[in-house]
Amino acid sequence: MTSSAIVWLMNEPSGSPIRKDAVRPYWAKALELIPDLHFELSTTLVGVNSITFCYRGPLGMSAECFHFGSDQKAHWPFAHYAA
């Protein structure tokens, strides 16, 4: 996972990577800081071997993109936030 939220939430300057074993601590910290965390789905965009969820969250309008490998698992997830 690559996200600018990782920069400020996990103090990771690169914004990446969030490995599978780091997902739980990431969300635990997010829920600790924003206990009423919720997301409002705006739209879903489907591409070739990819999907993007556009939503409003605590950082405003956001999009998370997932690119899938031949095994149908997300190999390149990344997030974008309104500037």
C-alpha positions as CSV (number, residue, x, y, z in Angstrom):
1,M,0.0,0.0,0.0
2,T,1.2,3.5,-0.9
3,S,-0.5,6.5,0.6
4,S,0.4,10.0,1.8
5,A,-1.7,9.1,4.9
6,I,1.1,6.6,5.7
7,V,3.5,9.6,5.8
8,W,1.7,11.4,8.7
9,L,0.0,8.4,10.4
10,M,2.9,6.0,10.5
11,N,5.8,8.5,10.3
12,E,7.0,6.8,7.1
13,P,8.5,9.5,4.8
14,S,8.2,7.3,1.7
15,G,4.5,6.8,2.1
16,S,5.2,3.2,1.3
17,P,5.3,0.3,1.7
18,I,2.6,-0.9,4.0
19,R,3.2,-4.6,4.0
20,K,0.4,-7.1,4.9
21,D,1.8,-7.4,8.5
22,A,1.7,-3.6,8.9
23,V,-2.0,-3.2,7.9
24,R,-3.4,-4.0,11.4
25,P,-1.2,-1.4,13.2
26,Y,-2.0,1.2,10.5
27,W,-5.7,0.9,11.0
28,A,-5.4,0.6,14.8
29,K,-3.6,3.9,14.9
30,A,-6.1,5.5,12.5
31,L,-9.1,4.4,14.6
32,E,-7.3,5.6,17.8
33,L,-6.9,9.1,16.2
34,I,-10.3,9.1,14.5
35,P,-12.6,6.8,16.5
36,D,-15.7,7.7,14.4
37,L,-13.9,7.0,11.1
38,H,-16.2,6.4,8.2
39,F,-16.1,6.6,4.4
40,E,-18.9,7.6,2.0
41,L,-18.5,5.9,-1.4
42,S,-19.0,8.2,-4.3
43,T,-18.3,6.0,-7.3
44,T,-16.5,2.9,-8.4
45,L,-14.4,2.8,-11.6
46,V,-13.4,-0.4,-13.3
47,G,-10.5,-0.8,-15.6
48,V,-8.5,-3.6,-17.1
49,N,-7.1,-5.6,-14.2
50,S,-7.8,-2.7,-11.8
51,I,-10.5,-1.0,-9.8
52,T,-10.7,2.5,-8.2
53,F,-13.0,3.5,-5.3
54,C,-13.7,7.2,-5.1
55,Y,-15.0,8.3,-1.7
56,R,-15.2,11.1,0.9
57,G,-13.3,10.4,4.0
58,P,-11.5,12.3,6.8
59,L,-9.1,13.7,4.2
60,G,-11.8,14.9,1.9
61,M,-12.3,13.5,-1.6
62,S,-10.1,10.4,-2.0
63,A,-9.5,7.5,-4.4
64,E,-7.9,4.1,-3.8
65,C,-6.7,2.2,-6.8
66,F,-6.0,-1.5,-6.9
67,H,-4.1,-3.2,-9.7
68,F,-4.5,-6.9,-9.9
69,G,-1.9,-9.5,-10.9
70,S,-2.5,-12.7,-12.9
71,D,-3.4,-14.4,-9.5
72,Q,-6.3,-11.9,-9.1
73,K,-4.7,-10.4,-6.0
74,A,-4.1,-6.7,-5.5
75,H,-0.4,-6.2,-6.1
76,W,-0.2,-2.4,-6.5
77,P,-2.7,-0.6,-4.2
78,F,-2.3,3.1,-3.8
79,A,-4.3,6.1,-2.6
80,H,-4.8,9.6,-3.7
81,Y,-6.3,12.6,-1.7
82,A,-7.7,15.9,-2.8
83,A,-5.0,18.6,-2.9
